Amino acid sequence: MRLFVFAPSAYECARNCACVCVRNPARPRALILALLSVVLAQVSLANELTLTPTLCITDSPDKTCELPLEFAWHADNLGNYCLVQKAQQTPLQCWQQDDQGQWQSTLTVNDQELFWLTEDGQARPLAEAAVEVLSTYTEDRRRNRRRKHVWSLM
């Protein structure tokens, strides 16, 4: 949508029906503020769960990684919320009558591990975050062989 700060001609307004015509150029600030307040009133904070780090690289063949994780979350309403690791289905931490929180712990994760923010007693996730584990391990014998240099005679 185009917003004209100065009064456009009637032809320009008719040609572009998505515009807002300001007939009184002395009040463009009032119109802009009114439109901004309507837009901002419709925007609400979404439930969010952030996790750091999101990637672990290991040389272990079983793609298991033990690392310190930091969780931070916020919700749009006060309530009872729990942080759940999908593999365990039991809460790692719960908060009572809160709309934000942080938690740190050293956890063991496998392959790709999902974490959810849920309302206490509910199974439906409100927000989720994941940690991915990558392994550099390979069974390719060519990679494990000692490298020979061109200038090596033996």
Secondary structure, 3 states (H helix, E strand, C coil): CCECCCCCCHHHHHHCCCCECCCCCCCHHHHHHHHHHHHHHHCCCCCEEEEECCEEEECCCCCEEEEEEEEEEEEEEEEEEEEEECCCCCEEEEEEEEEEEEEEEEEEEECEEEEEEEECCCCCEEEEEEEEEEECCCCCHHHHCCCCCCCCCC
